[in-house]
């Protein structure tokens, strides 16, 4: 979580910080900023975007 180093002190309040990363097609990686490992699975379904949004492929 390299981006976490740029957060200011007292910016947010949480007991546990969890980061979600999308690194590959149909795969979401989860990790905890405190170094705790966990595994879970769930079904994901796509939904249409509300008006006024755009998508970009990088």
CHARMM-style PDB file with segment names, atoms N, HN, CA, C and O in Angstrom:
ATOM      1  N   UNK     1       0.836  -1.176   0.000  1.00  0.00      PROA
ATOM      2  CA  UNK     1       0.000   0.000   0.000  1.00  0.00      PROA
ATOM      3  C   UNK     1       0.876   1.232   0.000  1.00  0.00      PROA
ATOM      4  O   UNK     1       0.854   2.006   0.957  1.00  0.00      PROA
ATOM      5  N   UNK     2       1.632   1.424  -1.033  1.00  0.00      PROA
ATOM      6  HN  UNK     2       1.650   0.795  -1.811  1.00  0.00      PROA
ATOM      7  CA  UNK     2       2.554   2.561  -1.117  1.00  0.00      PROA
ATOM      8  C   UNK     2       1.818   3.886  -1.023  1.00  0.00      PROA
ATOM      9  O   UNK     2       2.350   4.843  -0.461  1.00  0.00      PROA
ATOM     10  N   UNK     3       0.610   3.963  -1.558  1.00  0.00      PROA
ATOM     11  HN  UNK     3       0.177   3.185  -2.014  1.00  0.00      PROA
ATOM     12  CA  UNK     3      -0.149   5.200  -1.489  1.00  0.00      PROA
ATOM     13  C   UNK     3      -0.499   5.605  -0.072  1.00  0.00      PROA
ATOM     14  O   UNK     3      -0.732   6.785   0.192  1.00  0.00      PROA
ATOM     15  N   UNK     4      -0.541   4.650   0.848  1.00  0.00      PROA
ATOM     16  HN  UNK     4      -0.352   3.692   0.634  1.00  0.00      PROA
ATOM     17  CA  UNK     4      -0.862   4.944   2.234  1.00  0.00      PROA
ATOM     18  C   UNK     4       0.164   5.836   2.907  1.00  0.00      PROA
ATOM     19  O   UNK     4      -0.158   6.521   3.878  1.00  0.00      PROA
ATOM     20  N   UNK     5       1.378   5.841   2.416  1.00  0.00      PROA
ATOM     21  HN  UNK     5       1.640   5.285   1.627  1.00  0.00      PROA
ATOM     22  CA  UNK     5       2.420   6.678   3.007  1.00  0.00      PROA
ATOM     23  C   UNK     5       2.159   8.158   2.760  1.00  0.00      PROA
ATOM     24  O   UNK     5       2.733   9.004   3.446  1.00  0.00      PROA
ATOM     25  N   UNK     6       1.318   8.482   1.808  1.00  0.00      PROA
ATOM     26  HN  UNK     6       0.852   7.795   1.251  1.00  0.00      PROA
ATOM     27  CA  UNK     6       1.050   9.883   1.493  1.00  0.00      PROA
ATOM     28  C   UNK     6      -0.189  10.424   2.207  1.00  0.00      PROA
ATOM     29  O   UNK     6      -0.554  11.585   2.018  1.00  0.00      PROA
ATOM     30  N   UNK     7      -0.835   9.599   3.022  1.00  0.00      PROA
ATOM     31  HN  UNK     7      -0.540   8.656   3.176  1.00  0.00      PROA
ATOM     32  CA  UNK     7      -1.992  10.074   3.776  1.00  0.00      PROA
ATOM     33  C   UNK     7      -1.525  10.924   4.949  1.00  0.00      PROA
ATOM     34  O   UNK     7      -0.510  10.623   5.577  1.00  0.00      PROA
ATOM     35  N   UNK     8      -2.258  11.972   5.236  1.00  0.00      PROA
ATOM     36  HN  UNK     8      -3.083  12.216   4.725  1.00  0.00      PROA
ATOM     37  CA  UNK     8      -1.928  12.834   6.367  1.00  0.00      PROA
ATOM     38  C   UNK     8      -2.424  12.205   7.670  1.00  0.00      PROA
ATOM     39  O   UNK     8      -3.420  11.481   7.678  1.00  0.00      PROA
ATOM     40  N   UNK     9      -1.725  12.485   8.765  1.00  0.00      PROA
ATOM     41  HN  UNK     9      -0.916  13.073   8.758  1.00  0.00      PROA
ATOM     42  CA  UNK     9      -2.130  11.984  10.078  1.00  0.00      PROA
ATOM     43  C   UNK     9      -3.548  12.453  10.395  1.00  0.00      PROA
ATOM     44  O   UNK     9      -3.919  13.584  10.081  1.00  0.00      PROA
ATOM     45  N   UNK    10      -4.326  11.586  11.012  1.00  0.00      PROA
ATOM     46  HN  UNK    10      -4.024  10.667  11.266  1.00  0.00      PROA
ATOM     47  CA  UNK    10      -5.710  11.885  11.408  1.00  0.00      PROA
ATOM     48  C   UNK    10      -6.630  12.176  10.220  1.00  0.00      PROA
ATOM     49  O   UNK    10      -7.675  12.801  10.397  1.00  0.00      PROA
ATOM     50  N   UNK    11      -6.262  11.733   9.011  1.00  0.00      PROA
ATOM     51  HN  UNK    11      -5.413  11.225   8.867  1.00  0.00      PROA
ATOM     52  CA  UNK    11      -7.095  11.963   7.836  1.00  0.00      PROA
ATOM     53  C   UNK    11      -8.364  11.120   7.880  1.00  0.00      PROA
ATOM     54  O   UNK    11      -9.436  11.582   7.490  1.00  0.00      PROA
ATOM     55  N   UNK    12      -8.240   9.890   8.354  1.00  0.00      PROA
ATOM     56  HN  UNK    12      -7.369   9.515   8.671  1.00  0.00      PROA
ATOM     57  CA  UNK    12      -9.394   9.010   8.424  1.00  0.00      PROA
ATOM     58  C   UNK    12      -9.419   8.269   9.745  1.00  0.00      PROA
ATOM     59  O   UNK    12      -8.435   8.274  10.485  1.00  0.00      PROA
ATOM     60  N   UNK    13     -10.538   7.636  10.042  1.00  0.00      PROA
ATOM     61  HN  UNK    13     -11.337   7.632   9.440  1.00  0.00      PROA
ATOM     62  CA  UNK    13     -10.680   6.870  11.269  1.00  0.00      PROA
ATOM     63  C   UNK    13     -11.114   5.457  10.911  1.00  0.00      PROA
ATOM     64  O   UNK    13     -12.145   5.268  10.265  1.00  0.00      PROA
ATOM     65  N   UNK    14     -10.332   4.462  11.328  1.00  0.00      PROA
ATOM     66  HN  UNK    14      -9.495   4.615  11.853  1.00  0.00      PROA
ATOM     67  CA  UNK    14     -10.672   3.066  11.060  1.00  0.00      PROA
ATOM     68  C   UNK    14      -9.905   2.167  12.009  1.00  0.00      PROA
ATOM     69  O   UNK    14      -8.803   2.501  12.446  1.00  0.00      PROA
ATOM     70  N   UNK    15     -10.490   1.032  12.322  1.00  0.00      PROA
ATOM     71  HN  UNK    15     -11.384   0.761  11.968  1.00  0.00      PROA
ATOM     72  CA  UNK    15      -9.800   0.032  13.121  1.00  0.00      PROA
ATOM     73  C   UNK    15      -8.918  -0.814  12.206  1.00  0.00      PROA
ATOM     74  O   UNK    15      -7.787  -1.143  12.562  1.00  0.00      PROA
ATOM     75  N   UNK    16      -9.432  -1.166  11.029  1.00  0.00      PROA
ATOM     76  HN  UNK    16     -10.351  -0.898  10.739  1.00  0.00      PROA
ATOM     77  CA  UNK    16      -8.702  -1.974  10.053  1.00  0.00      PROA
ATOM     78  C   UNK    16      -8.810  -1.296   8.693  1.00  0.00      PROA
ATOM     79  O   UNK    16      -9.898  -0.883   8.291  1.00  0.00      PROA
ATOM     80  N   UNK    17      -7.697  -1.179   7.986  1.00  0.00      PROA
ATOM     81  HN  UNK    17      -6.813  -1.515   8.313  1.00  0.00      PROA
ATOM     82  CA  UNK    17      -7.701  -0.640   6.629  1.00  0.00      PROA
ATOM     83  C   UNK    17      -7.554  -1.796   5.648  1.00  0.00      PROA
ATOM     84  O   UNK    17      -6.638  -2.609   5.779  1.00  0.00      PROA
ATOM     85  N   UNK    18      -8.436  -1.875   4.682  1.00  0.00      PROA
ATOM     86  HN  UNK    18      -9.180  -1.215   4.576  1.00  0.00      PROA
ATOM     87  CA  UNK    18      -8.382  -2.931   3.669  1.00  0.00      PROA
ATOM     88  C   UNK    18      -8.260  -2.278   2.306  1.00  0.00      PROA
ATOM     89  O   UNK    18      -9.035  -1.383   1.969  1.00  0.00      PROA
ATOM     90  N   UNK    19      -7.290  -2.722   1.524  1.00  0.00      PROA
ATOM     91  HN  UNK    19      -6.661  -3.449   1.798  1.00  0.00      PROA
ATOM     92  CA  UNK    19      -7.133  -2.185   0.177  1.00  0.00      PROA
ATOM     93  C   UNK    19      -7.644  -3.202  -0.830  1.00  0.00      PROA
ATOM     94  O   UNK    19      -7.482  -4.407  -0.637  1.00  0.00      PROA
ATOM     95  N   UNK    20      -8.249  -2.731  -1.881  1.00  0.00      PROA
ATOM     96  HN  UNK    20      -8.381  -1.752  -2.037  1.00  0.00      PROA
ATOM     97  CA  UNK    20      -8.731  -3.564  -2.978  1.00  0.00      PROA
ATOM     98  C   UNK    20      -8.007  -3.134  -4.237  1.00  0.00      PROA
ATOM     99  O   UNK    20      -7.955  -1.946  -4.556  1.00  0.00      PROA
ATOM    100  N   UNK    21      -7.449  -4.095  -4.952  1.00  0.00      PROA
ATOM    101  HN  UNK    21      -7.491  -5.060  -4.693  1.00  0.00      PROA
ATOM    102  CA  UNK    21      -6.726  -3.796  -6.181  1.00  0.00      PROA
ATOM    103  C   UNK    21      -7.278  -4.638  -7.314  1.00  0.00      PROA
ATOM    104  O   UNK    21      -7.598  -5.813  -7.131  1.00  0.00      PROA
ATOM    105  N   UNK    22      -7.385  -4.040  -8.464  1.00  0.00      PROA
ATOM    106  HN  UNK    22      -7.124  -3.086  -8.612  1.00  0.00      PROA
ATOM    107  CA  UNK    22      -7.797  -4.731  -9.675  1.00  0.00      PROA
ATOM    108  C   UNK    22      -6.565  -4.811 -10.564  1.00  0.00      PROA
ATOM    109  O   UNK    22      -6.148  -3.803 -11.134  1.00  0.00      PROA
ATOM    110  N   UNK    23      -5.974  -6.003 -10.688  1.00  0.00      PROA
ATOM    111  HN  UNK    23      -6.313  -6.822 -10.225  1.00  0.00      PROA
ATOM    112  CA  UNK    23      -4.731  -6.140 -11.441  1.00  0.00      PROA
ATOM    113  C   UNK    23      -4.868  -6.989 -12.694  1.00  0.00      PROA
ATOM    114  O   UNK    23      -3.982  -6.969 -13.548  1.00  0.00      PROA
ATOM    115  N   UNK    24      -5.942  -7.722 -12.823  1.00  0.00      PROA
ATOM    116  HN  UNK    24      -6.662  -7.739 -12.130  1.00  0.00      PROA
ATOM    117  CA  UNK    24      -6.109  -8.578 -13.994  1.00  0.00      PROA
ATOM    118  C   UNK    24      -7.602  -8.718 -14.291  1.00  0.00      PROA
ATOM    119  O   UNK    24      -8.441  -8.480 -13.423  1.00  0.00      PROA
ATOM    120  N   UNK    25      -7.916  -9.098 -15.496  1.00  0.00      PROA
ATOM    121  HN  UNK    25      -7.234  -9.292 -16.202  1.00  0.00      PROA
ATOM    122  CA  UNK    25      -9.305  -9.286 -15.904  1.00  0.00      PROA
ATOM    123  C   UNK    25     -10.018 -10.238 -14.955  1.00  0.00      PROA
ATOM    124  O   UNK    25      -9.563 -11.364 -14.751  1.00  0.00      PROA
ATOM    125  N   UNK    26     -11.114  -9.806 -14.379  1.00  0.00      PROA
ATOM    126  HN  UNK    26     -11.484  -8.892 -14.545  1.00  0.00      PROA
ATOM    127  CA  UNK    26     -11.966 -10.623 -13.507  1.00  0.00      PROA
ATOM    128  C   UNK    26     -11.305 -11.039 -12.195  1.00  0.00      PROA
ATOM    129  O   UNK    26     -11.752 -12.002 -11.571  1.00  0.00      PROA
ATOM    130  N   UNK    27     -10.262 -10.348 -11.761  1.00  0.00      PROA
ATOM    131  HN  UNK    27      -9.900  -9.565 -12.267  1.00  0.00      PROA
ATOM    132  CA  UNK    27      -9.584 -10.684 -10.507  1.00  0.00      PROA
ATOM    133  C   UNK    27      -9.454  -9.428  -9.662  1.00  0.00      PROA
ATOM    134  O   UNK    27      -8.955  -8.407 -10.137  1.00  0.00      PROA
ATOM    135  N   UNK    28      -9.899  -9.494  -8.413  1.00  0.00      PROA
ATOM    136  HN  UNK    28     -10.304 -10.323  -8.027  1.00  0.00      PROA
ATOM    137  CA  UNK    28      -9.737  -8.394  -7.475  1.00  0.00      PROA
ATOM    138  C   UNK    28      -8.889  -8.903  -6.321  1.00  0.00      PROA
ATOM    139  O   UNK    28      -9.243  -9.895  -5.686  1.00  0.00      PROA
ATOM    140  N   UNK    29      -7.784  -8.243  -6.045  1.00  0.00      PROA
ATOM    141  HN  UNK    29      -7.497  -7.437  -6.561  1.00  0.00      PROA
ATOM    142  CA  UNK    29      -6.902  -8.618  -4.949  1.00  0.00      PROA
ATOM    143  C   UNK    29      -7.234  -7.776  -3.728  1.00  0.00      PROA
ATOM    144  O   UNK    29      -7.484  -6.576  -3.840  1.00  0.00      PROA
ATOM    145  N   UNK    30      -7.235  -8.407  -2.568  1.00  0.00      PROA
ATOM    146  HN  UNK    30      -7.032  -9.382  -2.476  1.00  0.00      PROA
ATOM    147  CA  UNK    30      -7.511  -7.707  -1.321  1.00  0.00      PROA
ATOM    148  C   UNK    30      -6.330  -7.878  -0.394  1.00  0.00      PROA
ATOM    149  O   UNK    30      -5.704  -8.938  -0.367  1.00  0.00      PROA
ATOM    150  N   UNK    31      -6.027  -6.865   0.350  1.00  0.00      PROA
ATOM    151  HN  UNK    31      -6.536  -6.004   0.328  1.00  0.00      PROA
ATOM    152  CA  UNK    31      -4.956  -6.943   1.330  1.00  0.00      PROA
ATOM    153  C   UNK    31      -5.242  -5.982   2.460  1.00  0.00      PROA
ATOM    154  O   UNK    31      -6.051  -5.064   2.318  1.00  0.00      PROA
ATOM    155  N   UNK    32      -4.592  -6.187   3.559  1.00  0.00      PROA
ATOM    156  HN  UNK    32      -3.935  -6.932   3.674  1.00  0.00      PROA
ATOM    157  CA  UNK    32      -4.800  -5.344   4.730  1.00  0.00      PROA
ATOM    158  C   UNK    32      -3.546  -4.522   4.965  1.00  0.00      PROA
ATOM    159  O   UNK    32      -2.436  -5.051   4.907  1.00  0.00      PROA
ATOM    160  N   UNK    33      -3.710  -3.245   5.228  1.00  0.00      PROA
ATOM    161  HN  UNK    33      -4.611  -2.815   5.275  1.00  0.00      PROA
ATOM    162  CA  UNK    33      -2.568  -2.362   5.451  1.00  0.00      PROA
ATOM    163  C   UNK    33      -1.784  -2.766   6.690  1.00  0.00      PROA
ATOM    164  O   UNK    33      -0.633  -2.358   6.844  1.00  0.00      PROA
ATOM    165  N   UNK    34      -2.373  -3.551   7.569  1.00  0.00      PROA
ATOM    166  HN  UNK    34      -3.308  -3.883   7.444  1.00  0.00      PROA
ATOM    167  CA  UNK    34      -1.683  -3.990   8.781  1.00  0.00      PROA
ATOM    168  C   UNK    34      -0.957  -5.308   8.617  1.00  0.00      PROA
ATOM    169  O   UNK    34      -0.335  -5.780   9.569  1.00  0.00      PROA
ATOM    170  N   UNK    35      -1.014  -5.921   7.445  1.00  0.00      PROA
ATOM    171  HN  UNK    35      -1.519  -5.538   6.672  1.00  0.00      PROA
ATOM    172  CA  UNK    35      -0.274  -7.154   7.194  1.00  0.00      PROA
ATOM    173  C   UNK    35      -1.042  -8.431   7.502  1.00  0.00      PROA
ATOM    174  O   UNK    35      -0.428  -9.493   7.608  1.00  0.00      PROA
ATOM    175  N   UNK    36      -2.342  -8.371   7.646  1.00  0.00      PROA
ATOM    176  HN  UNK    36      -2.842  -7.509   7.560  1.00  0.00      PROA
ATOM    177  CA  UNK    36      -3.145  -9.554   7.926  1.00  0.00      PROA
ATOM    178  C   UNK    36      -3.589 -10.158   6.594  1.00  0.00      PROA
ATOM    179  O   UNK    36      -4.099  -9.440   5.734  1.00  0.00      PROA
ATOM    180  N   UNK    37      -3.402 -11.473   6.413  1.00  0.00      PROA
ATOM    181  HN  UNK    37      -2.987 -12.056   7.112  1.00  0.00      PROA
ATOM    182  CA  UNK    37      -3.832 -12.151   5.194  1.00  0.00      PROA
ATOM    183  C   UNK    37      -5.218 -12.754   5.396  1.00  0.00      PROA
ATOM    184  O   UNK    37      -5.535 -13.242   6.481  1.00  0.00      PROA
ATOM    185  N   UNK    38      -6.029 -12.719   4.367  1.00  0.00      PROA
ATOM    186  HN  UNK    38      -5.771 -12.322   3.486  1.00  0.00      PROA
ATOM    187  CA  UNK    38      -7.326 -13.374   4.418  1.00  0.00      PROA
ATOM    188  C   UNK    38      -7.721 -13.785   3.011  1.00  0.00      PROA
ATOM    189  O   UNK    38      -7.248 -13.213   2.028  1.00  0.00      PROA
ATOM    190  N   UNK    39      -8.589 -14.777   2.924  1.00  0.00      PROA
ATOM    191  HN  UNK    39      -8.973 -15.241   3.722  1.00  0.00      PROA
ATOM    192  CA  UNK    39      -9.085 -15.275   1.644  1.00  0.00      PROA
ATOM    193  C   UNK    39     -10.608 -15.337   1.727  1.00  0.00      PROA
ATOM    194  O   UNK    39     -11.163 -15.810   2.719  1.00  0.00      PROA
ATOM    195  N   UNK    40     -11.272 -14.863   0.693  1.00  0.00      PROA
ATOM    196  HN  UNK    40     -10.821 -14.479  -0.113  1.00  0.00      PROA
ATOM    197  CA  UNK    40     -12.723 -14.981   0.637  1.00  0.00      PROA
ATOM    198  C   UNK    40     -13.138 -15.074  -0.822  1.00  0.00      PROA
ATOM    199  O   UNK    40     -12.356 -14.760  -1.719  1.00  0.00      PROA
ATOM    200  N   UNK    41     -14.352 -15.500  -1.052  1.00  0.00      PROA
ATOM    201  HN  UNK    41     -14.987 -15.755  -0.323  1.00  0.00      PROA
ATOM    202  CA  UNK    41     -14.873 -15.537  -2.415  1.00  0.00      PROA
ATOM    203  C   UNK    41     -16.322 -15.064  -2.388  1.00  0.00      PROA
ATOM    204  O   UNK    41     -17.032 -15.225  -1.395  1.00  0.00      PROA
ATOM    205  N   UNK    42     -16.735 -14.485  -3.494  1.00  0.00      PROA
ATOM    206  HN  UNK    42     -16.158 -14.354  -4.300  1.00  0.00      PROA
ATOM    207  CA  UNK    42     -18.106 -14.013  -3.623  1.00  0.00      PROA
ATOM    208  C   UNK    42     -18.433 -13.854  -5.097  1.00  0.00      PROA
ATOM    209  O   UNK    42     -17.538 -13.681  -5.925  1.00  0.00      PROA
ATOM    210  N   UNK    43     -19.702 -13.913  -5.419  1.00  0.00      PROA
ATOM    211  HN  UNK    43     -20.429 -14.053  -4.747  1.00  0.00      PROA
ATOM    212  CA  UNK    43     -20.140 -13.700  -6.793  1.00  0.00      PROA
ATOM    213  C   UNK    43     -20.270 -12.204  -7.044  1.00  0.00      PROA
ATOM    214  O   UNK    43     -20.818 -11.471  -6.221  1.00  0.00      PROA
ATOM    215  N   UNK    44     -19.769 -11.768  -8.171  1.00  0.00      PROA
ATOM    216  HN  UNK    44     -19.324 -12.364  -8.839  1.00  0.00      PROA
ATOM    217  CA  UNK    44     -19.879 -10.370  -8.570  1.00  0.00      PROA
ATOM    218  C   UNK    44     -20.743 -10.286  -9.816  1.00  0.00      PROA
ATOM    219  O   UNK    44     -20.618 -11.108 -10.723  1.00  0.00      PROA
ATOM    220  N   UNK    45     -21.603  -9.313  -9.858  1.00  0.00      PROA
ATOM    221  HN  UNK    45     -21.705  -8.644  -9.121  1.00  0.00      PROA
ATOM    222  CA  UNK    45     -22.423  -9.121 -11.048  1.00  0.00      PROA
ATOM    223  C   UNK    45     -22.237  -7.697 -11.545  1.00  0.00      PROA
ATOM    224  O   UNK    45     -22.076  -6.766 -10.755  1.00  0.00      PROA
ATOM    225  N   UNK    46     -22.262  -7.542 -12.839  1.00  0.00      PROA
ATOM    226  HN  UNK    46     -22.393  -8.299 -13.480  1.00  0.00      PROA
ATOM    227  CA  UNK    46     -22.095  -6.221 -13.428  1.00  0.00      PROA
ATOM    228  C   UNK    46     -23.395  -5.436 -13.387  1.00  0.00      PROA
ATOM    229  O   UNK    46     -24.485  -6.006 -13.433  1.00  0.00      PROA
ATOM    230  N   UNK    47     -23.265  -4.151 -13.303  1.00  0.00      PROA
ATOM    231  HN  UNK    47     -22.380  -3.687 -13.265  1.00  0.00      PROA
ATOM    232  CA  UNK    47     -24.427  -3.262 -13.338  1.00  0.00      PROA
ATOM    233  C   UNK    47     -24.134  -2.132 -14.311  1.00  0.00      PROA
ATOM    234  O   UNK    47     -22.975  -1.787 -14.543  1.00  0.00      PROA
ATOM    235  N   UNK    48     -25.171  -1.567 -14.871  1.00  0.00      PROA
ATOM    236  HN  UNK    48     -26.112  -1.847 -14.683  1.00  0.00      PROA
ATOM    237  CA  UNK    48     -25.001  -0.457 -15.805  1.00  0.00      PROA
ATOM    238  C   UNK    48     -24.626   0.809 -15.039  1.00  0.00      PROA
ATOM    239  O   UNK    48     -25.091   1.025 -13.919  1.00  0.00      PROA
ATOM    240  N   UNK    49     -23.786   1.639 -15.646  1.00  0.00      PROA
ATOM    241  HN  UNK    49     -23.409   1.463 -16.555  1.00  0.00      PROA
ATOM    242  CA  UNK    49     -23.422   2.917 -15.046  1.00  0.00      PROA
ATOM    243  C   UNK    49     -24.596   3.878 -15.130  1.00  0.00      PROA
ATOM    244  O   UNK    49     -25.361   3.854 -16.094  1.00  0.00      PROA
ATOM    245  N   UNK    50     -24.731   4.712 -14.128  1.00  0.00      PROA
ATOM    246  HN  UNK    50     -24.109   4.731 -13.345  1.00  0.00      PROA
ATOM    247  CA  UNK    50     -25.730   5.782 -14.176  1.00  0.00      PROA
ATOM    248  C   UNK    50     -25.272   6.819 -15.198  1.00  0.00      PROA
ATOM    249  O   UNK    50     -24.090   6.869 -15.539  1.00  0.00      PROA
ATOM    250  N   UNK    51     -26.175   7.628 -15.680  1.00  0.00      PROA
ATOM    251  HN  UNK    51     -27.135   7.587 -15.403  1.00  0.00      PROA
ATOM    252  CA  UNK    51     -25.825   8.641 -16.664  1.00  0.00      PROA
ATOM    253  C   UNK    51     -24.775   9.613 -16.145  1.00  0.00      PROA
ATOM    254  O   UNK    51     -24.693   9.869 -14.944  1.00  0.00      PROA
ATOM    255  N   UNK    52     -23.977  10.152 -17.056  1.00  0.00      PROA
ATOM    256  HN  UNK    52     -24.044   9.944 -18.032  1.00  0.00      PROA
ATOM    257  CA  UNK    52     -22.978  11.149 -16.684  1.00  0.00      PROA
ATOM    258  C   UNK    52     -21.600  10.587 -16.391  1.00  0.00      PROA
ATOM    259  O   UNK    52     -20.677  11.355 -16.119  1.00  0.00      PROA
ATOM    260  N   UNK    53     -21.426   9.257 -16.438  1.00  0.00      PROA
ATOM    261  HN  UNK    53     -22.175   8.633 -16.659  1.00  0.00      PROA
ATOM    262  CA  UNK    53     -20.124   8.649 -16.183  1.00  0.00      PROA
ATOM    263  C   UNK    53     -19.503   8.184 -17.488  1.00  0.00      PROA
ATOM    264  O   UNK    53     -20.214   7.867 -18.442  1.00  0.00      PROA
ATOM    265  N   UNK    54     -18.177   8.142 -17.531  1.00  0.00      PROA
ATOM    266  HN  UNK    54     -17.599   8.400 -16.756  1.00  0.00      PROA
ATOM    267  CA  UNK    54     -17.447   7.621 -18.674  1.00  0.00      PROA
ATOM    268  C   UNK    54     -16.470   6.566 -18.188  1.00  0.00      PROA
ATOM    269  O   UNK    54     -16.016   6.618 -17.045  1.00  0.00      PROA
ATOM    270  N   UNK    55     -16.146   5.614 -19.041  1.00  0.00      PROA
ATOM    271  HN  UNK    55     -16.515   5.572 -19.969  1.00  0.00      PROA
ATOM    272  CA  UNK    55     -15.124   4.622 -18.711  1.00  0.00      PROA
ATOM    273  C   UNK    55     -13.940   4.805 -19.643  1.00  0.00      PROA
ATOM    274  O   UNK    55     -14.092   5.253 -20.780  1.00  0.00      PROA
ATOM    275  N   UNK    56     -12.771   4.458 -19.155  1.00  0.00      PROA
ATOM    276  HN  UNK    56     -12.648   4.093 -18.232  1.00  0.00      PROA
ATOM    277  CA  UNK    56     -11.540   4.544 -19.933  1.00  0.00      PROA
ATOM    278  C   UNK    56     -10.740   3.277 -19.719  1.00  0.00      PROA
ATOM    279  O   UNK    56     -10.643   2.789 -18.593  1.00  0.00      PROA
ATOM    280  N   UNK    57     -10.169   2.742 -20.774  1.00  0.00      PROA
ATOM    281  HN  UNK    57     -10.248   3.138 -21.688  1.00  0.00      PROA
ATOM    282  CA  UNK    57      -9.289   1.591 -20.667  1.00  0.00      PROA
ATOM    283  C   UNK    57      -7.862   2.098 -20.794  1.00  0.00      PROA
ATOM    284  O   UNK    57      -7.504   2.726 -21.791  1.00  0.00      PROA
ATOM    285  N   UNK    58      -7.053   1.824 -19.788  1.00  0.00      PROA
ATOM    286  HN  UNK    58      -7.344   1.314 -18.979  1.00  0.00      PROA
ATOM    287  CA  UNK    58      -5.661   2.285 -19.790  1.00  0.00      PROA
ATOM    288  C   UNK    58      -4.724   1.190 -20.200  1.00  0.00      PROA
ATOM    289  OT1 UNK    58      -3.513   1.402 -20.256  1.00  0.00      PROA
TER     290      UNK     58
END
